[in-house]
Amino acid sequence: MKATLFTIVSEFDGTTSVMQVSAPGVEAAAEAWARQLGADMPFGPSSERVAEAVEASLRTLPPTPVAGVVGVWCLSALCDDQLCLAHIVETKLP
């Protein structure tokens, strides 16, 4: 399957992050993003714990399509009783 570019806009503890990953589908993109969180550290020292919380959440709840739009999904995870909210957007190159 051909890889697609996805843009992930996420928020945790007052910090907004925008990252991109290439993956064959949205679930693989969410998993790749979680791995990238631990490497890129967009949420500072909490990034690795956020990544673990996202990975745990993905085991039971895949990204959910956002109603009314095409190519956008939402996912969330709790980390230290705080919500991490992310939107995954299928990204077309010009």
N, C-alpha and C positions, 0 to 999 in steps of 0.2 A: 504494500500500500504506500502511496506517495505521501511524503511528509507535508504538513500544512503549518503555516506560521500562525501562532496564537499569541495575543497580547493579554496579559493578566494585570488587571488593576485591582489592587488590594489595599485594605486598611486594617491596621492593628494598633491599638494604644495611641491613637492620635497621629500616626504616621501613615502616609499614603505611598505606595510603591507601584511602579509600572515596570514590568519585565516582559520579555518575549522568549518563547520556546518554539521549537519545531517538533512536531509529533504527528503520528498517523491519524490521531483522533483526539477528541476532547478529554477523554479519561486519561489517555497517555500524556496529554499536555498537562493536566492537573498533577499527575505523578512527577513529571519532569520539573514542573514549577516548584513542587515541594522539595525536591532534591536541590534545586538551584537556590532556594531560600537559605539553606544551611551554608552554601558556599559564598553567596553574595552578601549575606547579612544585612538586608534592607531594614530590618527592625532591630538593629543593634544586637546586644547580647541575648535578646529574646528570640532571635531568628531561628535558632536550632530547635527550641521548644515549640515554636509556631510550626515549623516544618514537621515535627513529630506529631503534633495535634492534627495537622492537615492530612498526613498519611493515615493516621488512625481513623479519621472521619471518612476518608475515601474508601476504606474497607467495607463500610456499611451504607454509605450514602454517596452515590456518584453525583457529578455536577448536574444541576437541574436547568433545563432550558428556560429562558426568561420569556414569559408570554408576550406576544405581540411584536416580537422582533426576531430576525433570522440571524443565526450564527452567534448568539450570546447565551452564556450559561452562568449560573451563580453557584457558589459553594461557600460553606462556612465551617468553622471549627472553633471550639472553645479551648483556650490556652490560659491557664492560671485564672480561670473565671472571667476571662475577657474574650470578646468575640473577634475573630478574624473573619472578615468578609471579603470575598474575591469575586470578580466578574471576569470571565474568560471570553475573549472576543476573537472569532476567526478573522484573521487579518489577510487582506488581499494586497499583494504588491502591485504598484502601478505599472 
